[in-house]
Amino acid sequence: MRRGGRVAGTKNKITISVRDKIQQVLNNCIDNLDLNELSNREKIELVGKLLPFVTPKYLSIVEQMAEPNQIKTIEINL
């Protein structure tokens, strides 16, 4: 029997606080970012690094079947 502490499913207040602070810093950085000063390569790198945070993530699972040359791919949206 568990006594004290958070109830299962309750969010950690410190984690929420830290996440909010990080979000504020990132918003400030993005607001002050001048894309015209970046080279094309830097722009592509920036998009590549930020894209996973704004698009759905897919998990691709490849399962080998009993027979060779048969591959089954399953995509799971997380």
Phi, psi and omega in degrees: 000130183269136179232136178076181179078187180280151173285144180306132179095348179283133181285146179286123184296322180294317179299317178297317180297314180296318180298320178295319179296316179298319179298319179296317179297315180297318178299318179296317179297317181293320179297328182266001182279125177258104183296336179292339179277347182272146174284166179301320179298316179295323178296317179296318178297319179297314178298316180298324180282328183270336184305318180299340182274347183239356178245154178295145179265136178244139176252121180258123181246126178252125182243125177282131178274171182299324181269138177296158180071008175246115179237131179251125180250130179239127177255130180240123178276115180267000000 
